């Protein structure tokens, strides 16, 4: 993985750990939609398991402009990150 991307995730995970646990990706998506229900223009859905370099690179590349909301979570006992952008 690109060193810049790795540094981003290392910092992100340490600084913004939510440590929420979900039984499925669908359940995690429902949670984040509820978290952002009052925000405008929510887009740039992203999700990655931390043990998948391919998913982490795609996650990093899906960041957009304006505000973002990201969380370190666990899905099916696997560490993951989930996020959205909002407020264009």
Secondary structure, 3 states (H helix, E strand, C coil): CCHHHHHHHHHHHHHCEEEEEECCHHHHHHHHHHHCCCCCCCEEEEEEECCCHHHHHHHHHCCCCCEEEEEEEEECCEEEEEEEEECC
